[in-house]
Amino acid sequence: MKQPSIITLTTDYGLSDYYVATLKGTLLSATPPASIVDITHLIPPHNIVQAAYMLKNTYKSFPKKSLHIVDVNIDRQERSSLLLVNHQEHYFLLPDNGIVSLLFDVLPTDIFRLTKANNDYSSFLKLCAKVTELLPSPEDLITVGKPTRDARTRISLQPVINPNQIRAAVIHIDHYENVIINVHKMLFEEVGGGRDFQLFFRRHDPICRLSKNYTDVEVGETLCRFNSSGYLELAVCMGKAASLLGLQIDDMIQIDFQY
């Protein structure tokens, strides 16, 4: 069976302990030819919403047949809590804690709950290593686990849509403190239909136009644009939008379109 040549890691381990190195060492011992790529280990503890956002906007950049391992908010005492997912020729090893429904817009058809035989290991580390050894071609996934349609789901925070308005929320703040909003470009264009708009947040003056680049405005001025993943973003040219605008995750953003 061909083992994955690329393994990505998304965890809430942080970088100050030995946990990341231990996981990598275990995987390399099991699959020496594999390349291990860190997506991030700085997910806030137990925050599967942030983990899903990071991986959702990353995995398509990797070659097909890659294995994406997520260890965030996993119940290590429940041996049946891990899922192996095949989606668009990518593999995902995930905890069954609702993240699968946050990661994919439509639940994949190839979801396998790891069998007791493959879960009979003393730690998550050994289980990850065993999966990389056993990971087969898509048609043979049943050798790793049993097909399931009862994976846990979690309802993500969705925009409230009216004919002339989108009520949205902050879903992520990046390293530069750009503020990401849960409005995709396709939704914005579908509701807006090319109309003028006003974007309101807290008690600040509304933003009334889209920018393409951060430098479309003067240094220190606020702008909104669609980021590389297609999500609406608030930013301050050469500044930290989240701090300067007083915005946090889950804060409400309102977009009004001209009648």
Residue pairs with C-beta under 8 A, 6 or more apart in sequence:
1 134
1 135
1 136
1 137
1 140
2 65
2 136
2 137
3 31
3 33
3 34
3 132
3 133
3 135
4 31
4 34
4 65
4 66
4 67
4 91
4 132
4 135
5 33
5 34
5 35
5 63
5 65
5 66
6 34
6 35
6 36
6 37
6 62
6 63
6 65
6 66
6 67
7 27
7 31
7 34
7 35
7 36
7 37
7 66
7 67
7 68
7 69
7 132
8 36
8 37
8 38
8 39
8 55
8 58
8 59
8 62
8 66
8 67
8 68
8 69
9 20
9 23
9 24
9 36
9 37
9 38
9 39
9 41
9 69
9 71
10 39
10 40
10 41
10 43
10 51
10 54
10 55
10 68
10 69
10 70
10 71
10 72
11 19
11 20
11 23
11 40
11 41
11 43
11 70
11 71
11 72
12 41
12 42
12 43
12 44
12 45
12 46
12 47
12 51
12 71
12 72
12 73
13 19
13 20
13 23
13 41
13 71
14 41
14 42
15 41
15 42
20 38
20 41
22 125
23 71
23 125
23 128
24 36
26 125
26 126
26 128
26 129
27 34
27 36
27 128
27 129
27 132
28 34
28 36
29 129
30 129
30 130
30 132
30 133
31 129
31 132
31 133
34 132
37 62
39 54
39 55
39 58
39 68
40 54
43 50
43 51
43 54
43 72
44 50
46 72
46 73
47 72
47 73
48 72
48 73
48 97
48 98
48 99
48 102
48 154
49 102
49 156
49 157
49 171
50 172
51 70
51 72
51 99
52 99
52 102
52 103
52 156
53 102
53 171
53 172
53 180
55 68
55 70
55 92
55 103
56 102
56 103
56 104
57 229
59 66
59 68
59 90
59 92
60 88
60 90
62 68
62 90
64 88
64 89
64 90
65 89
65 90
65 91
66 90
66 91
67 90
67 91
67 92
67 93
67 131
67 132
67 135
68 90
68 91
68 92
68 93
69 93
69 128
70 92
70 93
70 94
70 95
70 99
71 95
71 124
72 95
72 99
73 95
73 97
73 99
74 81
74 82
74 95
74 97
74 124
75 81
75 95
75 97
76 123
76 124
79 116
79 119
79 120
80 96
80 113
80 114
80 116
80 119
81 95
81 96
81 97
82 93
82 94
82 95
82 96
82 113
82 114
82 119
82 127
83 92
83 93
83 94
83 95
83 96
83 100
83 111
83 112
83 113
83 114
83 145
83 148
83 151
84 91
84 92
84 93
84 94
84 111
84 112
84 114
84 131
84 135
84 141
84 144
84 145
85 91
85 92
85 94
85 100
85 108
85 110
85 111
85 112
86 92
86 108
86 110
86 112
86 138
86 141
87 104
87 108
87 110
89 138
91 135
92 100
92 103
93 128
93 131
94 100
94 103
96 113
96 151
96 152
97 152
97 154
98 152
98 153
98 154
99 154
100 107
100 108
100 111
100 151
100 152
100 153
101 107
101 151
101 152
101 153
101 154
101 155
101 156
102 154
102 156
107 151
107 153
110 138
110 141
110 147
111 147
111 148
111 149
111 151
112 141
112 142
112 144
112 145
112 146
112 147
112 148
113 145
113 146
113 147
113 148
113 151
114 127
114 131
114 144
114 145
115 144
115 145
115 146
118 127
118 130
118 131
118 134
118 144
118 145
119 127
121 127
121 130
131 144
134 143
134 144
135 144
136 143
136 144
156 182
157 169
157 171
157 182
157 250
158 182
159 166
159 167
159 168
159 169
159 182
159 183
159 187
160 166
160 167
160 168
161 167
161 187
161 191
163 191
164 256
164 257
164 258
164 259
165 191
165 254
165 255
165 256
165 257
166 183
166 187
166 188
166 191
166 254
166 255
167 252
167 253
167 254
167 255
168 181
168 182
168 183
168 232
168 252
168 253
168 254
168 255
169 181
169 182
169 250
169 251
169 252
169 253
170 179
170 180
170 181
170 182
170 247
170 248
170 249
170 250
170 251
170 253
171 180
171 181
171 182
171 231
171 249
172 179
172 180
172 249
173 179
173 180
173 242
173 247
173 248
173 249
174 180
176 235
176 240
177 240
177 241
177 242
177 243
178 227
178 233
178 234
178 235
178 241
178 242
179 233
179 234
179 235
179 241
179 242
179 245
179 247
180 227
180 231
180 232
180 233
181 231
181 232
181 233
181 234
181 253
182 231
183 231
183 232
183 253
183 255
184 230
184 231
184 232
185 226
185 230
185 231
185 232
186 230
188 226
188 232
188 255
191 257
192 255
192 257
193 257
195 257
195 258
196 208
196 257
196 258
197 208
197 255
197 256
197 257
197 258
198 206
198 207
198 208
198 255
198 256
199 206
199 207
199 208
199 224
199 234
199 253
199 254
199 255
200 206
200 253
200 254
200 255
200 256
201 234
201 245
201 247
201 251
201 252
201 253
201 254
202 245
202 246
202 247
202 251
204 222
204 245
207 222
207 223
207 224
207 234
210 224
210 225
210 226
211 217
211 223
211 224
211 225
212 225
213 225
214 223
214 225
214 235
214 237
214 238
215 237
216 223
216 225
217 223
217 237
218 237
219 237
219 238
219 239
220 236
220 237
220 238
220 239
221 236
221 237
222 234
222 235
222 236
222 241
222 244
222 245
223 234
223 235
223 236
223 237
224 232
224 233
224 234
224 235
225 232
225 233
225 235
226 232
226 233
227 233
234 241
234 245
234 247
234 253
235 241
236 244
236 245
241 247
242 248
